[in-house]
Amino acid sequence: MIGEVEFDSATFRRVLGHYPTGVCVVTASEPGGGPVGMVVGSFTSVSLDPPLVAFFPAKSSSSWPRIKAVGTFCVNVLASDQQPLCRQLAGGAADKFSGVSHRHSANGSPILDGVVAWIDCSLEAVHEAGDHYIVLGRVQALGVERPGPPLLFFQGRYGAFALLD
């Protein structure tokens, strides 16, 4: 039947966990408040013309409303050796950016040191999608910092990418 679910959320999460995702940190700088950021595993390119990307924060996120209020953000693609940074920024510490080195993009958002790549965006649109939002960002600038394998999340664990010939 349409609309009826025949599985629970644990099954949904377990099955979708068989698809690896990259790990990114979305950052912004609050006026007078310093950096704010959130770890996301749901990031994708959307359009080349205009250049759009998307990520999907949970409605329960405490960081997303702060980033939304700024209106600009930077997506930082974490490198495979940045799992400690990921854990620090995903934690609930009051100052989770303590000791995190970064510089600011043209729009003022933190670009984290050592990331594989960064994508600087202005907020294009936000759409509700169940218990998450679909956030579209218009790419203003981007760059590769350190070519190499990104940090991946797969079946509840972190890992790295290996190229096959």
N, CA and C of each residue as an Amber inpcrd file, in Angstrom:
protein
   495
   0.8300000  -1.1900000   0.0000000   0.0000000   0.0000000   0.0000000
   0.8710000   1.2480000   0.0000000   0.4060000   2.2610000  -0.6720000
   1.1240000   3.5230000  -0.7100000   1.0290000   4.1950000   0.6530000
   2.1820000   4.6610000   1.1450000   2.2120000   5.3840000   2.4100000
   2.4820000   4.5160000   3.6250000   2.3150000   3.1980000   3.5040000
   2.5800000   2.3310000   4.6450000   4.0140000   1.8390000   4.5970000
   4.6680000   1.8660000   5.7400000   6.0450000   1.4190000   5.8480000
   6.0560000   0.0360000   6.4750000   6.7640000  -0.8910000   5.8380000
   6.8200000  -2.2560000   6.3470000   8.1870000  -2.5830000   6.9420000
   8.8970000  -1.5580000   7.4220000  10.1900000  -1.7450000   8.0550000
  10.3610000  -0.6390000   9.0910000  11.2790000  -0.8570000  10.0250000
  11.4980000   0.1550000  11.0580000  12.7260000   1.0000000  10.7090000
  12.9490000   2.0450000  11.4900000  14.0560000   2.9590000  11.1970000
  15.4120000   2.2760000  11.3450000  15.5310000   1.2950000  12.2350000
  16.8000000   0.5860000  12.3860000  17.1270000  -0.2040000  11.1180000
  16.1270000  -0.8210000  10.5170000  16.3400000  -1.5530000   9.2640000
  16.7050000  -0.5820000   8.1480000  16.0020000   0.5310000   8.0800000
  16.2830000   1.5550000   7.0750000  17.7460000   1.9970000   7.1700000
  18.1920000   2.3100000   8.3860000  19.5640000   2.7610000   8.6080000
  20.5760000   1.6640000   8.2690000  20.2870000   0.4270000   8.6520000
  21.2050000  -0.6880000   8.3930000  21.3680000  -0.9240000   6.8930000
  20.2760000  -0.9310000   6.1590000  20.3450000  -1.1850000   4.7190000
  21.0550000  -0.0410000   4.0020000  20.7010000   1.1870000   4.3250000
  21.3470000   2.3140000   3.6570000  22.7940000   2.4820000   4.0830000
  23.1750000   1.8850000   5.1950000  24.5630000   1.9020000   5.6260000
  25.4810000   1.1270000   4.6950000  24.9210000   0.3640000   3.7700000
  25.7140000  -0.3690000   2.7890000  26.1640000   0.5210000   1.6380000
  25.7640000   1.7830000   1.6800000  26.2030000   2.7420000   0.6740000
  27.1360000   3.7290000   1.3520000  28.4050000   3.7990000   0.9350000
  29.3490000   4.7030000   1.6120000  29.0500000   6.1660000   1.3040000
  29.3610000   7.0170000   2.2600000  29.2150000   8.4600000   2.0570000
  30.5220000   9.1360000   2.4310000  30.7700000  10.2680000   1.8000000
  31.9000000  11.0920000   2.1840000  31.5450000  11.8460000   3.4530000
  32.5640000  12.3200000   4.1460000  32.3430000  13.0590000   5.3810000
  32.8300000  14.4960000   5.1770000  31.9360000  15.4380000   5.4110000
  32.2340000  16.8610000   5.2380000  31.9010000  17.6090000   6.5180000
  32.4820000  18.7820000   6.6440000  32.1110000  19.6960000   7.7230000
  31.6190000  20.9740000   7.0530000  30.3840000  21.3500000   7.3590000
  29.8230000  22.5980000   6.8620000  30.0990000  23.6560000   7.9200000
  30.7570000  24.7450000   7.5010000  31.1650000  25.7840000   8.4430000
  30.5990000  27.1450000   8.0480000  30.4830000  28.0010000   9.0370000
  30.1080000  29.4030000   8.8270000  30.7370000  30.2010000   9.9690000
  30.7420000  31.5020000   9.8290000  31.2260000  32.3820000  10.8980000
  30.1060000  33.3050000  11.3140000  29.7060000  33.1750000  12.5660000
  28.6590000  34.0450000  13.0880000  29.2510000  35.4120000  13.3950000
  28.5650000  36.4780000  13.0170000  29.0680000  37.8100000  13.3460000
  29.2380000  37.9560000  14.8570000  30.4620000  38.2200000  15.2710000
  30.7530000  38.3870000  16.6920000  30.7280000  37.1100000  17.4960000
  30.4490000  35.9660000  16.8610000  30.3290000  34.7220000  17.6040000
  31.3410000  33.6700000  17.2540000  32.1140000  33.8990000  16.2200000
  33.1220000  32.9260000  15.8400000  32.5780000  31.8220000  14.9550000
  33.3850000  30.7650000  14.7640000  33.0030000  29.7060000  13.8420000
  31.9230000  28.7800000  14.4050000  31.1190000  28.2810000  13.4960000
  30.1190000  27.2630000  13.8060000  30.2260000  26.2100000  12.7190000
  30.0020000  24.9490000  13.0650000  30.1270000  23.9030000  12.0580000
  29.3570000  22.6580000  12.4290000  29.1020000  21.8690000  11.4180000
  28.4140000  20.5940000  11.6210000  28.9790000  19.5590000  10.6580000
  29.1060000  18.3300000  11.1390000  29.5710000  17.2200000  10.3110000
  28.3770000  16.6740000   9.5480000  28.5550000  16.4690000   8.2320000
  27.4920000  15.8900000   7.4170000  28.0560000  14.7470000   6.5780000
  27.2480000  13.7460000   6.3940000  27.5960000  12.6250000   5.5240000
  26.6900000  12.5960000   4.3150000  25.9150000  13.6320000   4.1600000
  24.9590000  13.6920000   3.0510000  25.1900000  14.9790000   2.2790000
  26.1240000  14.9150000   1.3460000  26.4920000  16.0660000   0.5350000
  26.5660000  15.6160000  -0.9090000  26.1130000  16.4580000  -1.8270000
  26.1470000  16.0840000  -3.2380000  26.1970000  17.3120000  -4.1380000
  26.7320000  17.1270000  -5.3270000  26.6230000  18.1680000  -6.3440000
  25.2170000  18.0580000  -6.9310000  24.6690000  19.1800000  -7.3680000
  23.3050000  19.2090000  -7.8800000  23.2630000  19.6860000  -9.3240000
  23.9510000  20.7810000  -9.6260000  23.8380000  21.4120000 -10.9360000
  25.1400000  22.0900000 -11.3200000  25.4630000  22.0350000 -12.6120000
  26.6230000  22.7610000 -13.1250000  26.2620000  24.1940000 -13.5060000
  25.0240000  24.4010000 -13.9750000  24.6110000  25.7270000 -14.4400000
  23.1910000  26.0180000 -13.9720000  23.0240000  26.7310000 -12.8670000
  24.0710000  27.3510000 -12.0610000  24.7740000  26.3110000 -11.1810000
  25.9610000  26.6340000 -10.6860000  26.6750000  25.6750000  -9.8350000
  26.0080000  25.5700000  -8.4580000  25.3710000  24.4230000  -8.2140000
  24.6600000  24.1900000  -6.9580000  25.1240000  22.8920000  -6.3080000
  25.1690000  22.8990000  -4.9760000  25.4330000  21.7080000  -4.1740000
  24.3240000  21.5980000  -3.1350000  24.2570000  20.4470000  -2.4760000
  23.2340000  20.2580000  -1.4450000  23.7780000  19.4280000  -0.2900000
  23.2290000  19.6770000   0.8810000  23.4420000  18.8150000   2.0370000
  22.1340000  18.7500000   2.7980000  22.0400000  17.8280000   3.7620000
  20.7630000  17.4910000   4.3620000  20.8260000  17.4490000   5.8870000
  20.7590000  18.5980000   6.5500000  20.8260000  18.5980000   8.0120000
  19.5240000  18.1170000   8.6480000  19.6510000  17.4780000   9.7860000
  18.4710000  17.0530000  10.5460000  17.7640000  18.2740000  11.1150000
  16.4590000  18.1890000  11.2010000  15.6930000  19.2850000  11.7990000
  16.0680000  19.4800000  13.2610000  16.5960000  18.4430000  13.8950000
  16.9820000  18.5230000  15.3060000  18.3600000  19.1450000  15.5080000
  19.0790000  19.4520000  14.4330000  20.4280000  20.0130000  14.5450000
  20.4000000  21.3600000  15.2610000  21.3230000  21.5470000  16.1890000
  21.4460000  22.8500000  16.8480000  22.3780000  23.7780000  16.0630000
  23.2230000  23.2200000  15.2120000  24.1490000  24.0320000  14.4110000
  23.4950000  24.5870000  13.1510000  22.5930000  23.8220000  12.5280000
  22.0120000  24.2630000  11.2680000  21.3200000  25.6250000  11.3670000
  20.4870000  25.9070000  12.3640000  19.8550000  27.2290000  12.4090000
  20.8750000  28.3710000  12.4790000  21.9940000  28.1320000  13.1310000
  23.0350000  29.1550000  13.2330000  23.7020000  29.3850000  11.8780000
  23.9650000  28.3070000  11.1370000  24.5590000  28.4220000   9.8040000
  23.5650000  29.0960000   8.8560000  22.3040000  28.6890000   8.9370000
  21.2680000  29.2710000   8.0730000  21.1700000  30.7800000   8.2830000
  21.2530000  31.2090000   9.5340000  21.1270000  32.6350000   9.8540000
  22.2580000  33.4570000   9.2310000  23.4330000  32.8500000   9.0530000
  24.5570000  33.5520000   8.4470000  24.3060000  33.7570000   6.9490000
  23.7420000  32.7420000   6.2940000  23.4090000  32.8590000   4.8680000
  24.5260000  32.4640000   3.9180000  25.6990000  32.1640000   4.4370000
  26.8150000  31.6520000   3.6450000  27.4470000  30.5180000   4.4370000
  28.1030000  29.6190000   3.7160000  28.7490000  28.4870000   4.3790000
  29.8180000  27.9120000   3.4720000  30.6860000  27.1030000   4.0600000
  31.7300000  26.4160000   3.3110000  31.6410000  24.9270000   3.6320000
  31.6480000  24.1080000   2.5970000  31.6750000  22.6560000   2.7580000
  33.1340000  22.2280000   2.6830000  33.6250000  21.6120000   3.7450000
  35.0020000  21.1360000   3.8430000  35.0040000  19.6180000   3.7120000
  35.6220000  19.0880000   2.6590000  35.6930000  17.6420000   2.4340000
  36.8780000  17.1100000   3.2390000  36.5760000  16.3140000   4.2590000
  37.6310000  15.8300000   5.1490000  38.5100000  14.7810000   4.4720000
  39.7950000  14.7940000   4.8170000  40.7590000  13.8080000   4.3370000
  40.6790000  12.5550000   5.2050000  41.1560000  11.4530000   4.6550000
  41.0460000  10.1670000   5.3520000  41.7420000  10.1500000   6.7100000
  42.7190000  11.0270000   6.9230000  43.4210000  11.0640000   8.2120000
  42.8220000  12.0910000   9.1860000  41.6550000  12.6250000   8.8640000
  41.0480000  13.6560000   9.7110000  39.8880000  13.1410000  10.5690000
  39.9030000  11.8570000  10.8650000  38.8670000  11.3000000  11.7420000
  38.8600000  11.9610000  13.1190000  40.0050000  12.2410000  13.7470000
  39.9620000  12.9420000  15.0430000  39.2890000  14.3170000  14.9420000
  39.5690000  15.0490000  13.8710000  38.9210000  16.3420000  13.6620000
  37.4160000  16.1620000  13.5010000  37.0210000  15.1520000  12.7500000
  35.5980000  14.8540000  12.5610000  34.9200000  14.6150000  13.9050000
  35.5240000  13.7920000  14.7280000  34.9380000  13.4840000  16.0400000
  34.8560000  14.7280000  16.9210000  35.8840000  15.5720000  16.8670000
  35.8800000  16.7980000  17.6660000  34.7400000  17.7200000  17.2320000
  34.5870000  17.9010000  15.9250000  33.5710000  18.8280000  15.4350000
  32.1630000  18.2530000  15.5150000  32.0390000  16.9370000  15.6050000
  30.7260000  16.3120000  15.7580000  30.2850000  16.3080000  17.2200000
  31.2160000  16.5080000  18.1290000  30.9160000  16.4620000  19.5580000
  30.1100000  17.6540000  20.0310000  29.6930000  17.5710000  21.2460000
  28.8480000  18.6100000  21.8210000  29.5850000  19.6240000  22.6720000
  30.9000000  19.7150000  22.5200000  31.6680000  20.6650000  23.3300000
  31.2370000  22.0940000  23.0360000  31.3170000  22.9350000  24.0450000
  30.9260000  24.3410000  23.8930000  31.7820000  25.0370000  22.8370000
  33.0910000  24.7550000  22.8310000  33.9750000  25.3540000  21.8400000
  34.6280000  24.2390000  21.0320000  33.8560000  23.6290000  20.1400000
  34.3860000  22.5030000  19.3870000  35.4530000  22.9080000  18.3790000
  35.6340000  24.2140000  18.1350000  36.6850000  24.6910000  17.2400000
  37.9900000  24.9900000  17.9730000  38.0540000  24.7050000  19.2640000
  39.2730000  24.9480000  20.0260000  40.4310000  24.1520000  19.4290000
  41.4950000  24.8620000  19.0280000  42.6680000  24.2210000  18.4640000
  42.5310000  23.8200000  17.0000000  41.4050000  24.1190000  16.3750000
  41.1890000  23.7600000  14.9670000  41.7090000  24.9000000  14.0970000
  42.7750000  24.6290000  13.3460000  43.3470000  25.6860000  12.5120000
  42.5630000  25.8020000  11.2030000  42.3770000  27.0460000  10.8150000
  41.6060000  27.3420000   9.6040000  41.9110000  28.7570000   9.1450000
  41.4960000  29.0250000   7.9300000  41.5330000  30.3790000   7.4030000
  40.1100000  30.6900000   6.9370000  39.8720000  31.9320000   6.5520000
  38.5200000  32.3080000   6.1340000  38.4240000  32.4520000   4.6190000
  37.3180000  31.9810000   4.0840000  37.0350000  32.1230000   2.6600000
  36.6550000  33.5710000   2.3770000  36.4360000  33.8780000   1.1050000
  36.0270000  35.2290000   0.7210000  34.7200000  35.6280000   1.3890000
  33.8270000  34.6570000   1.6350000  32.5580000  34.9970000   2.2950000
  32.6550000  34.9240000   3.8130000  33.8590000  34.6480000   4.3220000
  34.0820000  34.6490000   5.7640000  33.9330000  33.3150000   6.4560000
  33.6190000  32.2610000   5.7180000  33.4410000  30.9420000   6.3300000
  34.7810000  30.2530000   6.5460000  34.8990000  29.4670000   7.6210000
  36.1490000  28.7490000   7.8700000  36.4320000  27.6750000   6.8160000
  37.6630000  27.7130000   6.2790000  38.2020000  26.6270000   5.4690000
  39.1840000  25.9090000   6.3790000  38.8900000  24.6780000   6.7180000
  39.6950000  23.9250000   7.6740000  41.0210000  23.4890000   7.0480000
  42.0980000  23.6210000   7.8020000  43.4170000  23.2060000   7.3150000
  43.4390000  21.6970000   7.0830000  44.0810000  21.2940000   6.0030000
  44.3040000  19.8800000   5.7370000  43.1730000  19.1470000   5.0460000
  42.0950000  19.8560000   4.6850000  40.9920000  19.1720000   4.0030000
  41.3860000  18.8390000   2.5710000  40.6650000  17.8860000   1.9750000
  40.9000000  17.5250000   0.5850000  40.4670000  18.6650000  -0.3240000
  39.2820000  19.2040000  -0.0710000  38.7220000  20.2580000  -0.9100000
  37.7400000  21.0870000  -0.0950000  37.3910000  22.2610000  -0.6380000
  36.4110000  23.1310000   0.0080000  35.5410000  23.7530000  -1.0660000
  34.2800000  24.0110000  -0.6850000  33.2970000  24.5990000  -1.5850000
  32.6010000  25.7130000  -0.8180000  32.8240000  26.9510000  -1.2380000
  32.2880000  28.1400000  -0.5670000  30.9520000  28.5050000  -1.2160000
  29.9070000  28.6750000  -0.4260000  28.5530000  28.8260000  -0.9640000
  27.7620000  29.9470000  -0.3040000  26.7860000  30.4150000  -1.0450000
  25.7370000  31.2560000  -0.4670000  24.4730000  30.4010000  -0.4330000
  23.6580000  30.6400000   0.5570000  22.4340000  29.8590000   0.7260000
  21.4540000  30.1860000  -0.3960000  21.0680000  29.1720000  -1.1550000
  20.1700000  29.3420000  -2.2970000  18.7170000  29.0490000  -1.9120000
  18.4880000  27.9180000  -1.2280000  17.1270000  27.5240000  -0.8680000
  17.1790000  26.4430000   0.2070000  16.0920000  26.3460000   0.9610000
  15.9310000  25.3060000   1.9720000  14.5400000  24.7070000   1.7940000
  14.4710000  23.3810000   1.7280000  13.2000000  22.6830000   1.5650000
  13.0540000  21.6480000   2.6810000  11.8550000  21.4950000   3.1970000
  11.6020000  20.4650000   4.2010000  11.5500000  19.1070000   3.5220000
  12.0880000  18.0990000   4.2010000  12.0870000  16.7300000   3.6780000
  12.0380000  15.7660000   4.8630000  10.8520000  15.4440000   5.3240000
  10.7200000  14.5540000   6.4730000  11.3420000  15.1620000   7.7080000
  12.2440000  14.4170000   8.3470000  12.8930000  14.9140000   9.5600000
  14.2030000  15.6600000   9.2580000  14.4180000  15.9840000   7.9830000
  15.5990000  16.7330000   7.5460000  15.1870000  17.9200000   6.6820000
  16.1800000  18.7140000   6.3340000  16.0280000  19.7710000   5.3370000
  16.9080000  19.4320000   4.1440000  16.5090000  19.8860000   2.9740000
  17.3700000  19.8680000   1.7960000  17.8770000  21.2950000   1.6450000
  19.1790000  21.4730000   1.7870000  19.7840000  22.8010000   1.7060000
  20.5460000  22.9010000   0.3880000  20.1700000  23.8680000  -0.4270000
  20.8770000  24.1290000  -1.6740000  21.8010000  25.3210000  -1.4880000
  23.0440000  25.1490000  -1.9140000  24.0110000  26.2260000  -1.8600000
  24.4890000  26.5740000  -3.2540000  24.5870000  27.8650000  -3.5390000
  25.1490000  28.3230000  -4.8170000  26.6480000  28.4910000  -4.6200000
  27.4200000  27.7760000  -5.3990000  28.8690000  27.7820000  -5.2580000
  29.4260000  29.1270000  -5.7210000  30.1920000  29.7630000  -4.8330000
  30.8340000  31.0490000  -5.1130000  32.3230000  30.8850000  -5.4280000
  32.9390000  29.9000000  -4.7920000  34.3630000  29.6090000  -4.9910000
  34.6120000  28.1890000  -4.4940000  35.6960000  27.5810000  -4.9670000
  36.0260000  26.2340000  -4.5330000  37.4750000  25.9400000  -4.8640000
  38.0140000  24.9340000  -4.2110000  39.3970000  24.5840000  -4.4700000
  39.7720000  23.2490000  -3.8770000  40.8400000  22.6820000  -4.4030000
  41.4250000  21.4620000  -3.8680000  42.6200000  21.8850000  -3.0280000
  42.6300000  21.4620000  -1.7810000  43.7110000  21.8070000  -0.8580000
  44.8170000  20.7590000  -0.8620000  44.3930000  19.5080000  -0.7650000
  45.3480000  18.4100000  -0.5850000  44.7850000  17.1900000  -1.3020000
  45.1890000  16.9780000  -2.5450000  44.6710000  15.8110000  -3.2640000
  44.9900000  14.5390000  -2.4900000  44.0160000  13.6790000  -2.4020000
  44.2110000  12.4270000  -1.6800000  42.8800000  11.8320000  -1.3090000
  42.9210000  10.7160000  -0.6080000  41.6680000  10.0240000  -0.2870000
  40.8420000  10.7740000   0.7540000  39.5300000  10.8380000   0.5390000
  38.6450000  11.4780000   1.5140000  38.2910000  10.5190000   2.6440000
  37.7950000  11.0730000   3.7250000  37.2580000  10.2770000   4.8170000
  35.8880000   9.7620000   4.4010000  35.6420000   8.4810000   4.5830000
  34.3580000   7.8660000   4.2300000  33.6910000   7.3000000   5.4660000
  32.3680000   7.1750000   5.3840000  31.5810000   6.5330000   6.4420000
  30.8290000   5.3870000   5.7890000  30.9890000   4.1760000   6.3410000
  30.4150000   2.9740000   5.7430000  30.0850000   1.9780000   6.8440000
  28.8470000   1.5500000   6.8830000  28.3670000   0.5690000   7.8600000
  28.7400000   0.9420000   9.2940000  28.5500000   2.2200000   9.6110000
  28.7590000   2.6880000  10.9750000  30.2030000   2.9320000  11.3600000
  31.1140000   2.8690000  10.3690000  32.5280000   3.0600000  10.6780000
  33.1610000   4.0030000   9.6710000  34.2910000   4.5910000  10.0750000
  35.0570000   5.4580000   9.1890000  36.0580000   4.6320000   8.4160000
  36.4010000   5.0960000   7.2250000  37.3850000   4.4020000   6.4040000
  37.9340000   5.3150000   5.3310000  38.7060000   4.7210000   4.4430000
  39.3340000   5.4680000   3.3530000  39.0430000   4.7530000   2.0450000
  39.3050000   5.4480000   0.9730000  39.0610000   4.9600000  -0.3680000
  40.3480000   4.3710000  -0.9270000  40.2460000   3.2250000  -1.5960000
  41.3970000   2.6300000  -2.2540000  41.0850000   2.5120000  -3.7410000
  41.9920000   3.0030000  -4.5660000  41.7980000   2.9150000  -6.0070000
  42.1110000   1.5170000  -6.5120000  41.3000000   1.0430000  -7.4310000
  41.5330000  -0.2480000  -8.0740000  41.9150000   0.0080000  -9.5270000
  42.8310000  -0.7890000 -10.0320000  43.2270000  -0.6270000 -11.4470000
  42.2820000  -1.3580000 -12.3580000
